[in-house]
Amino acid sequence: MSLLIAVADYAVRFTVRSESAFECARRYLIDALARGFESLRDPECVALMGPLVPGAVMPGGARVPGTSLELDPAQAAFCLGVMLCRSAGGEARLDPPCARASASLAALLATADYLARKARMEGQSPPTLRDVLAAIVKALEIQGVLAPVSGEPCAWTATIRRARLAAAALATAQLGGAQREIVTALRYASLDGGVSADGEELSDRARADWMLAEAMSRAVRHACQAVSYQRARPPTALAVEIPELRGGSSAPVFGTEFIARLSQRRGSQETERVRTRFESAVDGHFPARQAERIKTLFASPERLDDLPVNELLAALVTNGAR
């Protein structure tokens, strides 16, 4: 079995059952949103956010938490990536060195909100937050397992490529893509040169965060293109090599082991710290009554997980100015 097919099968067929994995993904979500709301206080961050062409909004499209923006999923993923990947205050994130949970969340949340709003308009059941959390678990697993295969476990450019590959696979699955569509998206993502960075560029954290945001936008774009292309024209081949993942004689096995190791390192003290920071960020960004509703919503994991994504985003957006 080729590596691409192994990744595609995992993205579309594997069911996440580990509650500790869901708990870890939920913690990544809360941490990313907290930092994202803090980042919206930074004029340089806000200046990067918005439609690609001024005025080209998409009513009914994907929304960006903490703003009033409604955009196509790819541009929404970029804006989400800008705010969620922002290194606010210079503090280290929960993200492990070989994977980027906050970046994955940007692509997966934008895609999920678009699909949820579309489902509501068509009278269908929208995806829930638990679906997004399961996708985050899989995205982290793909990045973590592929790190040793790439030969550059912590090199920044390689980390971005793995994040783009994982997000492209999971976004395609979200869009209803089957194995062949996901393989096509992975092919697009692997052939996409994207951006690379040297040591001088990486010293500029804003530049590094922008690179991650751009990678997530490209991942969603590849997913949308793959689904549209493959449904219109059958693929000519499935066996496509990913250049930066050479070296493995057999496809690795994917499950939830990577995030299980991450979960073991996270204690209750860190969970409380993340929640405290989230509540402080919510209080600092939203009007008092809306902030209280948001904090109440996030206080119950069971209720939060079952919430349709479109309803969650409706609680997190603002009316009026960004």
C-alpha positions in Angstrom: 0.0 0.0 0.0 1.4 3.4 -1.0 1.9 6.1 1.6 -0.7 8.4 -0.1 -3.3 5.6 0.0 -2.5 4.9 3.7 -3.0 8.5 4.6 -6.2 8.7 2.5 -7.7 5.6 4.1 -6.9 6.9 7.6 -8.4 10.3 6.8 -11.7 8.9 5.5 -12.2 5.5 7.3 -10.6 5.6 10.7 -12.9 6.3 13.6 -11.5 8.1 16.7 -12.8 6.5 19.9 -10.2 7.7 22.4 -11.7 10.1 24.9 -8.3 11.2 26.0 -7.6 12.1 22.3 -10.8 14.2 22.2 -9.8 15.9 25.4 -6.4 16.8 24.1 -7.9 18.1 20.9 -10.4 20.2 22.8 -7.5 21.7 24.8 -5.7 22.6 21.6 -8.9 24.3 20.4 -9.4 26.3 23.5 -5.7 27.4 23.6 -5.8 28.4 19.9 -9.0 30.4 20.3 -7.6 32.2 23.3 -4.4 33.2 21.5 -6.5 34.1 18.4 -8.7 36.5 20.4 -5.6 38.1 21.9 -4.1 38.4 18.4 -7.0 40.5 17.3 -5.7 43.3 19.5 -2.7 43.5 17.2 -3.2 45.9 14.3 -0.6 44.1 12.2 -2.6 40.9 12.6 -5.9 42.5 11.8 -4.4 44.2 8.7 -3.8 40.8 7.1 -7.3 39.6 7.6 -10.2 40.1 5.2 -11.3 39.1 1.7 -8.6 38.7 -0.8 -10.2 41.4 -2.9 -11.7 44.3 -0.9 -15.5 43.8 -0.7 -15.4 40.2 -2.0 -17.2 38.7 1.0 -19.3 35.5 0.8 -22.6 35.7 2.8 -23.3 32.2 4.0 -19.6 31.3 3.7 -17.1 30.4 6.5 -16.9 32.8 9.4 -13.8 33.9 11.3 -14.2 33.8 15.2 -13.9 37.2 16.9 -14.8 39.0 13.7 -17.8 39.6 11.4 -16.1 38.2 8.3 -17.8 35.7 6.0 -15.5 34.4 3.4 -14.9 31.5 1.0 -13.4 28.6 3.0 -9.8 29.0 1.7 -9.6 32.7 2.5 -11.3 32.1 5.9 -8.7 29.4 6.6 -6.0 32.0 5.9 -7.6 34.6 8.2 -8.1 32.0 10.9 -4.5 30.9 10.5 -3.2 34.4 10.8 -5.0 34.8 14.2 -4.7 31.3 15.6 -1.0 30.8 14.6 0.0 34.2 15.9 2.7 34.0 18.6 1.0 36.4 20.9 3.3 37.6 23.7 6.2 35.3 22.5 4.9 32.5 24.7 5.2 28.9 23.6 2.1 27.2 22.3 0.8 23.8 23.2 1.7 22.7 19.7 4.3 19.8 19.7 7.5 20.5 17.8 6.6 18.2 14.9 3.0 19.2 14.4 0.8 22.3 14.3 -2.6 21.9 16.0 -3.5 25.6 15.7 -2.8 25.6 12.0 -4.8 22.4 11.4 -7.7 24.0 13.3 -7.7 27.0 10.9 -8.3 24.8 7.8 -10.7 22.3 9.5 -12.9 24.8 11.3 -13.3 27.0 8.2 -14.3 24.1 6.1 -16.6 22.7 8.7 -18.4 26.0 9.2 -19.0 26.4 5.5 -20.3 22.8 5.3 -22.5 23.3 8.4 -24.1 26.5 7.0 -24.7 24.8 3.7 -26.2 21.8 5.3 -28.6 23.9 7.3 -29.7 25.7 4.1 -30.3 22.4 2.4 -32.2 20.9 5.4 -29.5 18.4 6.3 -27.6 17.6 9.5 -24.5 19.8 10.0 -21.2 18.6 11.3 -20.7 19.0 15.0 -17.6 20.2 16.9 -16.9 16.6 17.8 -16.4 16.0 14.1 -13.9 18.8 14.0 -12.1 17.5 17.1 -11.8 14.1 15.5 -10.3 15.7 12.4 -7.8 17.6 14.5 -6.8 14.3 16.1 -6.2 12.7 12.7 -4.3 15.8 11.4 -1.9 15.7 14.4 -1.5 11.9 14.0 -0.6 12.3 10.3 1.9 15.0 11.1 3.4 13.2 14.0 3.8 9.8 12.3 5.2 11.3 9.1 7.8 13.4 10.9 10.3 10.5 11.2 9.6 9.5 7.5 10.5 12.9 6.2 13.9 12.8 7.8 13.5 16.4 9.1 11.3 16.0 12.2 11.6 19.6 13.4 12.8 21.6 10.3 10.3 24.5 9.9 9.8 24.1 6.1 9.2 20.4 6.5 6.8 21.0 9.4 4.8 23.4 7.2 4.6 20.8 4.4 3.4 18.1 6.8 0.8 20.5 8.2 -0.4 21.3 4.6 -0.6 17.6 3.7 -2.5 16.7 6.8 -5.0 19.6 6.4 -5.5 18.8 2.7 -6.3 15.2 3.5 -8.8 16.0 6.3 -10.4 18.9 4.5 -11.0 16.7 1.5 -12.6 14.1 3.7 -14.8 16.8 5.3 -16.0 17.9 1.8 -17.1 14.3 1.2 -14.1 13.1 -0.8 -13.3 9.4 -1.0 -9.9 7.8 -1.3 -9.3 9.0 -4.8 -10.2 12.6 -4.1 -7.9 12.6 -1.0 -5.0 11.1 -2.9 -5.5 13.8 -5.6 -5.5 16.5 -2.9 -2.3 15.0 -1.4 -0.8 15.1 -4.8 -1.6 18.7 -5.3 -0.3 19.5 -1.8 2.9 17.6 -2.3 3.7 19.2 -5.6 2.8 22.7 -4.2 6.2 24.3 -3.5 4.5 26.8 -1.1 7.0 28.8 0.8 10.3 28.0 2.4 12.2 29.8 5.1 15.8 30.4 6.2 17.0 31.1 9.7 16.8 34.9 9.2 13.1 34.7 8.2 12.3 32.4 11.1 13.6 35.0 13.5 10.6 37.1 12.4 7.7 35.3 14.1 5.1 37.2 12.2 6.6 35.9 9.0 6.6 32.3 10.3 3.0 32.5 11.4 2.0 34.0 8.0 3.6 31.0 6.3 1.5 28.6 8.3 -1.7 30.5 7.5 -0.8 30.5 3.8 -0.2 26.8 4.0 -3.7 26.2 5.5 -5.3 28.3 2.8 -3.6 26.3 0.2 -4.6 23.0 1.8 -8.3 24.0 1.7 -7.9 25.2 -1.9 -6.3 21.8 -2.9 -9.2 20.0 -1.1 -11.8 21.9 -3.0 -10.1 21.5 -6.3 -9.5 17.8 -5.8 -13.2 17.1 -5.0 -14.4 19.1 -8.0 -11.8 17.7 -10.4 -12.1 14.0 -9.5 -15.9 14.0 -9.6 -15.7 15.4 -13.1 -12.9 13.3 -14.4 -11.6 9.9 -13.1 -7.9 9.9 -11.9 -5.3 8.4 -14.2 -3.1 7.1 -11.3 -3.2 6.7 -7.6 0.5 5.9 -6.9 2.1 9.3 -6.5 5.2 9.8 -4.4 5.3 12.7 -1.9 8.8 14.2 -2.5 9.6 15.2 1.1 8.5 11.8 2.5 10.9 9.5 0.7 12.7 6.9 2.6 10.0 4.7 4.0 9.9 1.2 2.5 6.4 0.6 3.8 3.5 2.8 4.7 3.3 3.7 8.4 0.4 2.8 10.6 -1.9 5.6 11.8 -4.1 5.5 14.9 -4.2 7.8 17.9 -0.8 6.9 19.4 0.8 10.2 18.7 -1.9 12.3 20.4 -2.0 9.8 23.2 1.7 10.6 24.0 0.9 14.3 23.8 -2.1 13.8 26.2 0.1 12.1 28.8 2.3 15.2 29.0 -0.6 17.5 29.8 -1.6 17.7 33.4 -4.7 19.2 35.0 -2.7 22.2 36.0 -2.0 23.0 32.3 -5.7 22.4 31.4 -6.7 25.0 34.1 -4.1 27.4 32.8 -5.5 27.2 29.2 -9.0 27.6 30.4 -8.1 30.7 32.5 -6.3 32.3 29.6 -9.3 31.5 27.3 -11.8 33.2 29.7 -9.5 36.2 30.0 -9.2 36.5 26.2 -13.0 36.2 25.8 -13.6 38.9 28.4 -11.1 41.2 26.7 -12.5 40.8 23.2 -16.3 40.4 23.5 -19.1 42.5 25.1 -19.8 41.4 28.7 -23.1 39.5 28.0 -21.7 37.7 25.0 -18.5 36.8 26.9 -20.5 35.2 29.6 -22.5 33.1 27.1 -19.3 31.9 25.5 -17.7 31.0 28.8 -20.8 29.1 29.8 -20.8 27.2 26.5 -17.2 26.1 26.9 -17.7 25.1 30.5 -19.5 21.9 29.4 -17.4 19.7 27.1 -20.3 17.3 26.5 -22.6 20.1 25.4 -19.8 21.7 23.4 -18.9 18.6 21.5 -22.5 18.0 20.3 -23.0 21.6 19.1 -23.3 22.0 15.4 -20.3 23.9 14.1 -22.4 26.7 12.6 -24.0 27.3 16.0 -20.6 27.4 17.7 -19.3 30.0 15.2 -22.5 32.0 15.6 -21.6 32.4 19.3 -18.1 33.5 18.5 -18.6 36.1 15.8 -19.0 39.8 16.4 -21.3 42.2 14.7 -19.9 45.3 13.0 -16.2 46.2 13.1 -13.6 43.5 13.1 
